[in-house]
Amino acid sequence: MNRIKELRQAKNMKQSELSEVLSVAQNTLSYWENGKNEPDQKSLFALSDFFEVSIDYILCRTDDPFASSVQNTDDTVKFALFGDVEIDDDVMDEVKTYARFVAERKKKQKGK
């Protein structure tokens, strides 16, 4: 069974209800559920947020709803942000603090 359909049915939602929540056409959602098309990145994030599961779970890359195939280690984050430039632990702590600040701000904006 398609994971999106499975998640929708677990919430006892109709396609029309979920498509409204996601701001997509019902036939778009139907295509996703029937494997005729795949959600774009924005829609994957919306699905992940709405169902509170990982994108990897939605894409059937894992059977653990909360697991991700990507491991976000400090080294991975350092490389993504700074490339081959060496940074010290103080800079990394600042990056983490800022990331928590942004996440908290996003949560507050959603609550409005």
C-alpha positions as CSV (number, residue, x, y, z in Angstrom):
1,M,0.0,0.0,0.0
2,N,1.2,3.5,-0.7
3,R,2.5,5.2,2.5
4,I,0.7,8.5,1.9
5,K,-2.6,6.6,1.5
6,E,-1.8,4.6,4.6
7,L,-1.1,7.7,6.7
8,R,-4.2,9.5,5.4
9,Q,-6.4,6.5,6.2
10,A,-4.9,6.1,9.6
11,K,-6.2,9.6,10.3
12,N,-9.6,8.7,8.9
13,M,-9.3,11.5,6.3
14,K,-10.7,11.7,2.8
15,Q,-8.5,12.6,-0.1
16,S,-10.4,15.9,-0.4
17,E,-9.6,16.8,3.2
18,L,-5.9,16.0,3.0
19,S,-5.6,17.8,-0.4
20,E,-7.1,20.9,1.2
21,V,-4.7,20.7,4.2
22,L,-1.7,20.4,1.7
23,S,-3.1,23.0,-0.7
24,V,-2.9,20.6,-3.7
25,A,-5.6,19.4,-6.1
26,Q,-7.3,16.2,-5.1
27,N,-6.3,14.6,-8.4
28,T,-2.6,15.4,-7.5
29,L,-3.0,13.6,-4.2
30,S,-4.6,10.7,-6.0
31,Y,-1.7,10.5,-8.4
32,W,0.7,10.4,-5.4
33,E,-1.3,7.6,-3.8
34,N,-1.5,5.6,-7.0
35,G,2.2,5.9,-7.8
36,K,1.5,7.9,-11.0
37,N,3.5,10.9,-9.7
38,E,5.6,11.8,-6.7
39,P,5.3,14.8,-4.4
40,D,7.7,17.7,-4.9
41,Q,10.0,18.7,-2.1
42,K,7.7,21.3,-0.6
43,S,4.8,18.8,-0.5
44,L,7.1,16.2,1.1
45,F,7.9,18.6,3.9
46,A,4.2,19.4,4.3
47,L,3.3,15.7,4.5
48,S,6.1,15.1,7.0
49,D,5.1,17.9,9.2
50,F,1.4,17.1,9.0
51,F,1.8,13.4,9.7
52,E,4.8,13.9,12.1
53,V,6.9,11.3,10.3
54,S,10.1,11.4,8.4
55,I,10.3,12.0,4.7
56,D,12.2,8.7,4.4
57,Y,9.2,7.0,5.9
58,I,6.8,8.7,3.4
59,L,9.1,7.6,0.6
60,C,9.2,4.0,2.0
61,R,13.0,4.2,2.5
62,T,12.4,3.0,6.1
63,D,9.7,1.3,8.1
64,D,10.5,3.5,11.1
65,P,8.3,6.6,11.0
66,F,10.8,8.7,12.8
67,A,14.1,7.4,11.2
68,S,15.9,9.2,8.5
69,S,18.5,7.6,6.2
70,V,20.6,10.7,6.5
71,Q,22.7,11.0,9.6
72,N,23.2,14.6,10.6
73,T,26.4,14.4,12.5
74,D,28.4,17.5,13.4
75,D,30.9,16.6,10.7
76,T,28.1,16.5,8.1
77,V,26.7,19.8,9.1
78,K,30.2,21.4,9.2
79,F,30.9,20.2,5.7
80,A,27.6,21.4,4.4
81,L,28.0,24.8,5.9
82,F,31.8,25.4,5.6
83,G,33.1,22.9,3.1
84,D,36.7,22.0,3.8
85,V,37.3,25.0,6.1
86,E,38.1,23.9,9.6
87,I,35.9,25.4,12.3
88,D,36.2,25.0,16.1
89,D,33.7,23.8,18.6
90,D,32.7,27.3,19.6
91,V,31.5,28.1,16.0
92,M,29.7,24.8,15.9
93,D,27.9,25.6,19.1
94,E,26.8,29.0,17.7
95,V,25.4,27.2,14.6
96,K,23.4,24.8,16.8
97,T,22.1,27.7,18.9
98,Y,21.0,29.6,15.8
99,A,19.4,26.5,14.4
100,R,17.4,26.0,17.7
101,F,16.4,29.7,17.5
102,V,15.1,29.3,13.9
103,A,13.2,26.1,14.8
104,E,11.6,27.8,17.8
105,R,10.6,30.8,15.7
106,K,9.0,28.6,13.1
107,K,7.0,26.8,15.7
108,K,5.7,30.1,17.0
109,Q,4.8,31.3,13.5
110,K,2.8,28.1,12.9
111,G,0.9,28.7,16.1
112,K,-0.4,32.1,14.9
